[in-house]
Amino acid sequence: MSADRRYGAVREIHLPVSQKLVVFEFRGSSLTMRPDGMAYVYRLQGYDADSRVAYEGRVEYQDLPLGNYTFQVQAVDRDLNYSEPVEVQLSVVPDPLRQALAEALSAGVGGEEFVGQSPALRRVQEQLRQVAPAELTVLILGETGTGKGLAARTLHQLSPHRAASFIQVTCGALPEPLIESELFGHEKGAFTGAASRRLGKVELASGGTLFLDEIGDMPLSAQVKLLRLLEEGTFERVGGERVLEAEVRIVAATNRDLRQQVQAGTFREDLYFRLQGFEVHLPPLRDRLEDLPLLALYFLGPKAAHLNKEVTALSPAAEAALMAHAWPGNVRELQHAIERAVVVCKGPVIQVGDLGLANASGHSPHALEPVTLEEFERRYILQILEQKAWRISGPQGAAAVLDLHEATLRSRLKRLGISRNS
């Protein structure tokens, strides 16, 4: 018996190290005596120093360390006739569930919270409180940098499954051939490079929340399997034939117009309707400017403490410049602006010039040029690329400033038609 599973006459078994008890059962027969009178000589090579004898046809091993072993057993009757030896190869390997879960959780971000008291933000918080106890699928909509990931984590913390896992998958950061394996896992040999079974994020999030960020970038082939998971609660690993079940709450997010994608044929209509169980719209920063001073101080404090600098406030002119800025990158852009200002300021108060905002001034807020949300995003990404001399990767690249995976940023550049000659 292993992990509540009984193996038959197998030649090789792979067990996770978390499986504390391994039981071998065997039975011999003889023409001269009853089966219950047989003796057995056995040895677990790699663990037992010498052969041992059993009379019950069952032996147990506990807490085997990582490694490869060979269990060998022979039946012996009262005339000392020995059977041919039978062998089973046993490999004790790292627990794939624990290993994958640790990796997935370490990739998450915690310690964040919504900051502000604006009516727009309060409406969002109330929506999250209302839907958290339900088992509805939730679709979070909002521009880049509005805090969709934070909303998803807040929803999980408010839900009855808060003690279970919160697993995030950024769909736009994964190449199309790998996203199904990332979500649903794969079996050994499913494709070139699949040297062992790998558990997907759906299994890791079982009993908890699976957050699918940038759902609009999910390829159609994966959308079919996701729809099946939402409707039936079942899935199959890549290269596998066994139908698996997973009780997991799906929370999706996007900054794209899924209805337009449905019309364009790049997003399944049935999946779109299935994701619409409950929609939460996050307001852009320009629609809750009254929260901006609180947000600025919220980002200022930790950065100043990290740098051991006594920066405590913004000058009236700097605050006015923040209020006048368009903020196409929303809260994320504000965070980068404040953290940059803390780094370069030479006194306890941040000045306008420390912010590094284009056309920053201390005058009254001006009317925003009426452009689409997509054009806002395009202009902001172009601005960051130009500041970084079109360097995308690395700690000082545009992807790091935008808090995006490099592959995600390249995907957005392609979608928005951005090139160095733009």
C-alpha positions as CSV (number, residue, x, y, z in Angstrom):
1,M,0.0,0.0,0.0
2,S,1.4,3.4,-0.9
3,A,-0.4,6.7,-0.7
4,D,-3.7,4.8,-0.4
5,R,-2.9,2.9,-3.6
6,R,-2.3,-0.8,-4.0
7,Y,0.2,-1.9,-6.6
8,G,0.0,-5.2,-8.3
9,A,2.9,-7.3,-9.6
10,V,4.9,-4.3,-10.8
11,R,8.6,-4.0,-11.6
12,E,9.2,-0.4,-10.6
13,I,7.6,2.1,-8.2
14,H,8.3,5.8,-7.7
15,L,7.2,7.2,-4.3
16,P,7.4,10.7,-2.9
17,V,9.5,11.1,0.2
18,S,6.4,12.4,2.0
19,Q,5.0,8.8,1.9
20,K,6.1,7.6,5.3
21,L,5.1,4.0,5.1
22,V,5.9,1.5,2.4
23,V,4.4,-2.1,2.6
24,F,5.5,-5.0,0.5
25,E,3.1,-8.0,0.4
26,F,4.0,-11.4,-1.1
27,R,2.9,-15.0,-1.1
28,G,4.5,-18.2,-2.1
29,S,3.1,-21.7,-2.8
30,S,4.5,-25.2,-2.5
31,L,3.2,-28.7,-3.3
32,T,4.4,-30.0,0.0
33,M,3.0,-27.4,2.5
34,R,0.3,-24.8,3.1
35,P,0.9,-21.2,2.0
36,D,0.7,-20.0,5.6
37,G,3.6,-22.2,6.5
38,M,6.0,-20.7,4.0
39,A,9.0,-18.6,5.0
40,Y,10.4,-15.7,3.1
41,V,13.9,-14.3,2.7
42,Y,13.9,-10.7,1.8
43,R,16.2,-7.7,1.6
44,L,15.8,-4.0,0.6
45,Q,19.1,-3.4,-1.1
46,G,20.4,0.0,-0.4
47,Y,18.8,0.0,3.0
48,D,19.1,-3.5,4.7
49,A,22.7,-4.6,5.4
50,D,21.8,-8.3,5.2
51,S,18.9,-10.5,4.2
52,R,16.1,-11.0,6.6
53,V,13.4,-13.6,7.2
54,A,9.6,-13.1,7.5
55,Y,6.8,-15.6,8.0
56,E,3.7,-13.5,7.4
57,G,4.2,-12.4,3.8
58,R,4.3,-8.8,4.7
59,V,7.0,-6.3,5.6
60,E,7.0,-2.6,6.3
61,Y,9.5,0.2,5.9
62,Q,9.1,3.6,7.3
63,D,10.7,7.0,6.5
64,L,12.9,5.8,3.7
65,P,15.3,8.5,2.6
66,L,15.7,9.7,-1.0
67,G,17.3,7.2,-3.2
68,N,17.0,4.1,-5.3
69,Y,16.3,0.6,-3.8
70,T,15.7,-2.9,-4.9
71,F,13.3,-5.1,-2.9
72,Q,14.1,-8.8,-3.4
73,V,12.2,-11.7,-1.9
74,Q,12.3,-15.6,-2.2
75,A,9.8,-18.1,-0.8
76,V,11.2,-21.1,1.2
77,D,9.3,-24.3,2.0
78,R,10.0,-26.8,4.8
79,D,12.3,-28.8,2.5
80,L,14.4,-25.7,2.1
81,N,13.4,-25.3,-1.6
82,Y,14.0,-21.7,-2.6
83,S,11.9,-20.0,-5.3
84,E,13.4,-17.8,-7.9
85,P,13.9,-14.3,-6.5
86,V,11.4,-11.6,-7.3
87,E,12.5,-8.0,-7.5
88,V,10.8,-4.6,-7.4
89,Q,12.7,-1.4,-8.1
90,L,11.8,1.4,-5.7
91,S,12.7,5.0,-6.1
92,V,12.0,7.5,-3.3
93,V,11.9,10.9,-5.0
94,P,11.1,14.5,-3.9
95,D,7.4,15.1,-3.4
96,P,6.3,16.7,-6.6
97,L,3.2,18.3,-5.0
98,R,5.2,19.9,-2.2
99,Q,8.0,20.9,-4.5
100,A,5.7,22.5,-7.1
101,L,3.5,24.1,-4.4
102,A,6.5,25.7,-2.8
103,E,7.6,27.1,-6.1
104,A,4.1,28.4,-6.9
105,L,3.7,30.0,-3.6
106,S,7.1,31.6,-3.6
107,A,6.2,33.3,-6.8
108,G,3.2,35.0,-5.2
109,V,3.3,38.5,-3.7
110,G,1.8,39.3,-0.3
111,G,1.7,42.0,2.2
112,E,-0.3,44.4,0.0
113,E,-3.6,46.1,0.8
114,F,-6.0,48.5,-0.8
115,V,-5.2,52.1,0.2
116,G,-7.8,54.9,0.0
117,Q,-11.3,56.0,1.0
118,S,-12.7,57.1,-2.3
119,P,-16.3,56.0,-3.2
120,A,-15.0,54.1,-6.2
121,L,-12.6,52.1,-4.2
122,R,-15.2,51.4,-1.5
123,R,-17.5,50.0,-4.1
124,V,-14.9,47.5,-5.2
125,Q,-14.2,46.4,-1.6
126,E,-17.9,45.9,-1.0
127,Q,-18.2,43.8,-4.1
128,L,-15.3,41.6,-3.0
129,R,-16.9,41.1,0.4
130,Q,-20.2,40.2,-1.2
131,V,-18.8,37.6,-3.6
132,A,-16.1,36.1,-1.4
133,P,-18.3,33.5,0.4
134,A,-20.0,32.4,-2.8
135,E,-18.5,29.8,-5.2
136,L,-19.0,32.0,-8.2
137,T,-16.3,32.4,-10.8
138,V,-15.1,36.0,-10.7
139,L,-13.8,38.2,-13.6
140,I,-11.7,41.2,-12.5
141,L,-11.5,44.0,-15.2
142,G,-9.3,47.0,-15.1
143,E,-6.5,48.8,-16.8
144,T,-2.8,47.9,-16.3
145,G,-1.6,48.8,-12.9
146,T,-5.0,49.1,-11.1
147,G,-4.4,46.2,-8.7
148,K,-6.2,43.2,-10.3
149,G,-3.8,40.8,-8.6
150,L,-4.3,42.5,-5.2
151,A,-8.1,42.2,-5.7
152,A,-7.8,38.5,-6.4
153,R,-5.7,37.9,-3.3
154,T,-8.1,40.0,-1.2
155,L,-11.0,37.9,-2.5
156,H,-9.2,34.7,-1.5
157,Q,-8.4,36.0,2.0
158,L,-12.1,36.8,2.5
159,S,-13.3,33.4,1.2
160,P,-13.9,30.3,3.3
161,H,-10.9,28.7,1.5
162,R,-8.4,31.3,2.8
163,A,-6.4,28.5,4.6
164,A,-5.9,26.7,1.2
165,S,-3.5,27.7,-1.6
166,F,-3.7,30.8,-3.8
167,I,-2.0,30.0,-7.0
168,Q,-1.4,32.6,-9.8
169,V,-0.8,31.9,-13.5
170,T,0.1,34.8,-15.8
171,C,-1.3,33.6,-19.1
172,G,0.6,36.2,-21.2
173,A,4.0,35.2,-19.8
174,L,3.9,31.6,-21.1
175,P,4.6,30.5,-24.6
176,E,1.6,28.9,-26.2
177,P,3.0,25.3,-26.3
178,L,3.6,25.4,-22.5
179,I,0.5,26.9,-21.0
180,E,-1.5,23.7,-21.0
181,S,1.3,21.9,-19.2
182,E,1.6,24.8,-16.7
183,L,-2.2,24.7,-16.0
184,F,-2.9,21.0,-16.1
185,G,0.4,19.3,-15.7
186,H,1.9,16.6,-17.9
187,E,2.9,13.0,-17.7
188,K,6.4,11.6,-18.2
189,G,7.3,11.5,-21.9
190,A,4.3,13.6,-22.9
191,F,6.7,15.7,-25.0
192,T,10.4,16.3,-25.6
193,G,11.9,17.3,-22.2
194,A,9.1,15.9,-20.1
195,A,11.5,13.7,-18.0
196,S,9.0,13.2,-15.2
197,R,5.4,13.8,-14.2
198,R,4.7,17.4,-13.4
199,L,1.7,18.6,-11.5
200,G,-0.2,21.6,-12.9
201,K,-1.4,24.7,-11.2
202,V,-4.9,23.4,-11.2
203,E,-3.9,20.5,-8.9
204,L,-1.8,22.7,-6.7
205,A,-4.7,25.1,-6.2
206,S,-7.2,22.3,-5.4
207,G,-9.4,23.4,-2.5
208,G,-8.3,27.0,-2.9
209,T,-8.1,29.7,-5.6
210,L,-6.6,29.7,-9.0
211,F,-5.9,33.2,-10.3
212,L,-5.6,33.4,-14.1
213,D,-4.1,36.8,-14.9
214,E,-4.2,38.2,-18.4
215,I,-6.9,35.6,-19.4
216,G,-7.3,37.4,-22.7
217,D,-3.9,36.1,-23.8
218,M,-4.8,32.5,-23.2
219,P,-4.6,30.5,-26.5
220,L,-7.8,28.9,-27.8
221,S,-6.6,25.3,-27.2
222,A,-6.2,26.0,-23.5
223,Q,-9.5,27.8,-23.4
224,V,-11.3,24.6,-24.4
225,K,-9.8,22.7,-21.4
226,L,-10.4,25.6,-19.1
227,L,-14.1,25.6,-20.1
228,R,-14.3,21.9,-19.3
229,L,-12.8,22.5,-15.9
230,L,-15.3,25.2,-15.1
231,E,-18.3,23.2,-16.3
232,E,-17.4,19.7,-15.1
233,G,-14.6,20.2,-12.6
234,T,-12.5,17.7,-14.5
235,F,-9.3,17.8,-16.6
236,E,-6.5,15.6,-17.9
237,R,-2.7,16.1,-17.7
238,V,-1.0,16.6,-21.1
239,G,-0.1,13.1,-22.3
240,G,-2.4,11.5,-19.8
241,E,-5.5,9.4,-20.2
242,R,-6.8,9.5,-16.6
243,V,-9.6,12.0,-16.0
244,L,-8.9,14.0,-12.8
245,E,-11.1,16.1,-10.6
246,A,-10.3,19.4,-9.0
247,E,-12.4,21.6,-6.7
248,V,-10.9,25.0,-7.3
249,R,-12.3,28.5,-7.5
250,I,-11.3,30.3,-10.7
251,V,-10.6,34.0,-10.6
252,A,-9.6,35.6,-13.9
253,A,-8.4,39.1,-14.7
254,T,-7.8,41.1,-17.9
255,N,-7.2,44.6,-19.1
256,R,-8.6,43.7,-22.5
257,D,-12.1,43.9,-23.9
258,L,-13.1,40.2,-24.0
259,R,-16.3,41.1,-26.0
260,Q,-14.1,42.5,-28.8
261,Q,-12.0,39.4,-28.7
262,V,-15.0,37.2,-29.0
263,Q,-16.1,39.1,-32.1
264,A,-12.6,38.8,-33.5
265,G,-12.6,35.0,-32.9
266,T,-9.6,35.0,-30.5
267,F,-11.7,34.3,-27.3
268,R,-14.4,31.6,-27.0
269,E,-17.9,33.1,-26.5
270,D,-19.0,30.2,-24.2
271,L,-15.9,30.7,-22.0
272,Y,-16.5,34.4,-21.8
273,F,-20.1,33.8,-20.6
274,R,-18.9,31.2,-18.1
275,L,-16.3,33.7,-16.7
276,Q,-19.0,36.3,-16.2
277,G,-20.3,34.8,-13.0
278,F,-19.4,38.0,-11.2
279,E,-17.6,41.0,-12.6
280,V,-15.5,43.4,-10.6
281,H,-14.4,46.6,-12.3
282,L,-11.3,48.3,-10.8
283,P,-11.3,52.1,-11.3
284,P,-8.3,53.8,-12.9
285,L,-6.3,56.1,-10.6
286,R,-7.6,59.2,-12.5
287,D,-11.1,58.2,-11.3
288,R,-10.1,58.2,-7.6
289,L,-7.5,61.0,-7.4
290,E,-8.6,61.7,-3.8
291,D,-6.8,58.5,-2.8
292,L,-3.5,59.7,-4.4
293,P,-2.0,61.5,-1.4
294,L,-2.6,58.5,0.8
295,L,-1.1,56.2,-1.8
296,A,2.0,58.3,-2.2
297,L,2.7,58.3,1.5
298,Y,2.0,54.5,1.6
299,F,4.7,53.9,-1.0
300,L,7.1,56.6,0.4
301,G,7.5,55.1,3.9
302,P,8.8,51.6,3.1
303,K,11.2,52.9,0.4
304,A,12.6,55.5,2.7
305,A,13.1,53.0,5.5
306,H,14.7,50.6,3.1
307,L,17.2,53.2,2.0
308,N,17.6,54.6,5.6
309,K,16.6,58.1,4.4
310,E,14.6,60.6,6.3
311,V,12.1,61.4,3.6
312,T,8.7,62.1,5.2
313,A,6.5,64.2,2.9
314,L,5.8,65.8,-0.5
315,S,6.0,69.5,-1.2
316,P,2.7,71.1,-2.2
317,A,4.0,71.6,-5.7
318,A,5.0,67.9,-6.0
319,E,1.5,66.9,-4.8
320,A,-0.1,69.2,-7.3
321,A,2.0,67.7,-10.0
322,L,0.9,64.2,-9.0
323,M,-2.7,65.3,-9.1
324,A,-2.2,66.8,-12.6
325,H,-0.6,63.7,-14.1
326,A,-2.7,61.5,-16.4
327,W,-1.4,58.2,-14.8
328,P,-1.9,55.8,-17.8
329,G,0.0,53.3,-15.7
330,N,-2.3,53.8,-12.7
331,V,-1.2,52.8,-9.2
332,R,1.9,50.9,-10.4
333,E,3.1,54.0,-12.2
334,L,2.6,56.1,-9.1
335,Q,4.5,53.6,-7.0
336,H,7.5,53.7,-9.4
337,A,7.4,57.5,-9.4
338,I,7.4,57.8,-5.6
339,E,10.1,55.2,-5.1
340,R,12.3,57.0,-7.7
341,A,11.7,60.3,-6.0
342,V,12.8,58.9,-2.6
343,V,16.0,57.6,-4.2
344,V,17.0,61.0,-5.8
345,C,15.6,63.6,-3.3
346,K,18.2,65.4,-1.3
347,G,16.1,66.4,1.7
348,P,13.2,65.3,3.9
349,V,10.6,66.6,1.4
350,I,10.1,65.4,-2.2
351,Q,10.1,68.2,-4.8
352,V,8.6,68.3,-8.2
353,G,11.8,67.6,-10.0
354,D,12.4,64.4,-8.0
355,L,9.3,62.8,-9.4
356,G,10.6,62.5,-13.0
357,L,7.1,63.1,-14.5
358,A,6.9,64.4,-18.0
359,N,5.5,67.9,-18.0
360,A,5.3,67.9,-14.2
361,S,4.3,71.3,-12.8
362,G,2.7,72.7,-9.8
363,H,-0.3,74.1,-11.6
364,S,-3.9,73.0,-11.5
365,P,-4.8,69.7,-13.1
366,H,-5.4,70.0,-16.8
367,A,-8.1,68.3,-18.9
368,L,-7.0,64.9,-20.1
369,E,-6.8,64.3,-23.8
370,P,-9.7,61.9,-24.7
371,V,-8.1,58.7,-25.9
372,T,-8.9,55.1,-25.6
373,L,-7.7,53.0,-22.7
374,E,-5.5,51.0,-25.1
375,E,-3.9,54.2,-26.4
376,F,-3.2,55.2,-22.7
377,E,-1.4,51.9,-22.2
378,R,0.5,52.2,-25.5
379,R,1.7,55.7,-24.7
380,Y,2.8,54.7,-21.2
381,I,4.8,51.7,-22.4
382,L,6.4,53.8,-25.1
383,Q,7.4,56.3,-22.5
384,I,9.0,53.7,-20.3
385,L,10.8,52.1,-23.3
386,E,12.3,55.4,-24.3
387,Q,13.4,56.1,-20.7
388,K,15.2,52.7,-20.7
389,A,16.7,53.2,-24.2
390,W,14.4,50.3,-25.4
391,R,16.0,47.8,-23.1
392,I,13.4,45.2,-22.1
393,S,15.1,42.6,-20.0
394,G,17.2,42.8,-16.8
395,P,16.7,44.5,-13.5
396,Q,17.0,48.0,-15.1
397,G,14.9,47.1,-18.2
398,A,11.4,48.2,-19.1
399,A,9.8,44.9,-18.0
400,A,11.1,45.3,-14.5
401,V,9.8,49.0,-14.3
402,L,6.4,47.9,-15.6
403,D,6.4,44.9,-13.2
404,L,5.7,42.5,-16.1
405,H,7.3,39.3,-17.2
406,E,9.6,39.9,-20.2
407,A,7.5,37.6,-22.3
408,T,4.3,39.4,-21.3
409,L,5.8,42.8,-22.3
410,R,6.9,41.4,-25.7
411,S,3.4,40.1,-26.2
412,R,1.9,43.4,-25.4
413,L,4.3,45.2,-27.7
414,K,3.2,43.0,-30.5
415,R,-0.5,43.4,-29.6
416,L,-0.2,47.2,-29.4
417,G,1.8,47.5,-32.5
418,I,4.8,49.0,-30.7
419,S,8.2,48.9,-32.3
420,R,11.3,51.0,-32.1
421,N,10.2,52.8,-35.2
422,S,6.8,53.6,-33.6
